[in-house]
Every structure is written in structure tokens, then in C-alpha cells.
Amino acid sequence: MKKKIAEAKRRRWLARKARTRTSLERSERVVLTVYRSSKHTYAQLVENTTGKTLCAVSTRDRAVAGEGSTGTVDAARKVGEAIARIAKEKSIDEVVFNRNGFLFHGRVKAVADGAREAGLQF
């Protein structure tokens, strides 16, 4: 049963999220999932078959974001680089990028670019 969602913006976001999820379910690779709020950016690696989270990084960690603002493109790029470093330690080279319904620009794109620069392939 579908739940009626009053807010049009949230309804469109959930529709984009569902469309991207269907293409990710066909893949056997580890999934790099990104979430962004107004203040922070989060990234995690999820094993696709079991649904277990292998590792997670966010701008809430001062070691990752530094002393600057956490809601910027530069902070998101650092999150991408950090998640790629952890993935390399766990010997994960190829992932599938899940933008989680967010449009691929700004901070979401910065996470992807940072992860690619650090050596992840997707």
C-alpha cells in the first residue's frame, strides 16, 4: 500500500530514490551511498547482498571535515576521499554510486569526484 505524501518536493525526491534503487539492486558490487542534509554530508559503503554497512564517513567527524564549514563542496570532497581510503584498506576497488535520490551536482558530485580521485572506480 502506498502512503500518500502531501509535500510535492518530498514526493519527487522519493520517486528519484526509488528509480535509482531499482538499478542498484541488479548489481553485485558494494554500494557507495551518499546522503546530504543542510549542514552535513554522509557517505557509507554497504554490502549489496547482505545489506550490512561496511564503513561510514561524515562531515560530523572533525578529522574529516577539519575546522571549516561542514556544509560545503570542499567538505564533501574530503568525505569522498576519506571513504575511498577506507575502501582501499578493505580491498574494495569497484563500487556502485547511489546518489540516494539527490541530483548529481554540488556536494553529491563532490563526494563522487573525491572518491574517484582517491582511486575508487564507478
N, C-alpha and C positions, 0 to 999 in steps of 0.2 A: 504494500500500500504506500503510495507516495504522499508525502506530507506537503501541504500547501504552504508555500513560502510567500509572505507578503512583500518583502523587500525585493525589488527588481534587480538591484545590484548583487545581492547575495544569491538570488536565483541564477543569474548569469554566471557567477563565479562557480557555483556548484555544478552547473552544466559543463563548463570548461573542465572542471576537475574530473567529472565522470568520463568525459571523452578521452582525456589523457590516460586515465586509469585503465581503460579497456585495451589500449595499445601496449601498456606496460605489462599486462597480465600474460601476454604471449611470450615474453622474453624470459630467458633463463639467467640473465646477468643480475648482479647486485644492483639495487636501485638507489640512486642519489636523489633524495627528496629535499626540496627547499620550501621553507615557509618564511614569510616576512610579515612582521607586524609594523606598526607605525614607528616603533623605536628600535627593534632588533631584527636580526636575520638569523635563521636557524637552518642547519643542514644536517642530514643524517644518512647513514648507509644502512639499508635494510635488505636482508636476505629475502629474495623474492619467493622462494618456495615455502619457507617456514614462517616468514613474517617477523623474524627476530631482528632487532636493531643491533647492528654490529658496533657502531660508534656514532657519536653526535658531537657537533661543534656549534657554538653560537657566539654572537657578539656580547652576550652576557658575561663571558669569561674575559677578564681583563688581560689575560695573557694573549688572547687572540686579538681583541679589538684595540688594545693599547689605552692611552689616556684620552683619545679623541672622541668624537661623537660616534654613537653606535648605529645610527640610522642613515649612514651614508654609503655611497657606492664603494669608497675605499675600504670601509669596514667589511662590506660584503665580499670584496675581493680577497681580503685576508681570511675570511671564513672558508672560501673556496680553496685557497692554498693550504689551510690547516687540515681540511677534510681529505685533501689529496695526499698530504704527507702521512696521515694516519692510515689511509687506504694502502699506500705503498708499503708501510710497515706490516700490514696484514696480507701482503702479496696479492692485492686486488689491482688489476691494471685496467680492466674494462668495466664500465658501468652503464646504466641507462639513466638518463636525466629526467626526473619527474619535477616539472615546474609547478605542480600542485594546483593548477587552475589559474596561476598568475600569468600575466602577459610576459613574454620573453624580452624584457628591456629593463634598464635601470639596475636595481640591486639583484634581481634574479639573473640577469645576464652577467653581472659582475661575478657572482658566485661561479657560474659556469666557466667564464674566462679564467678566473683564478685557478680553478681545478684543472683546466686544460693546460695552463702554463706550468703547473706543478707536475704534470705527467699523466693525468687520467685521460683515458680515451672514451669518448661517447659521441 
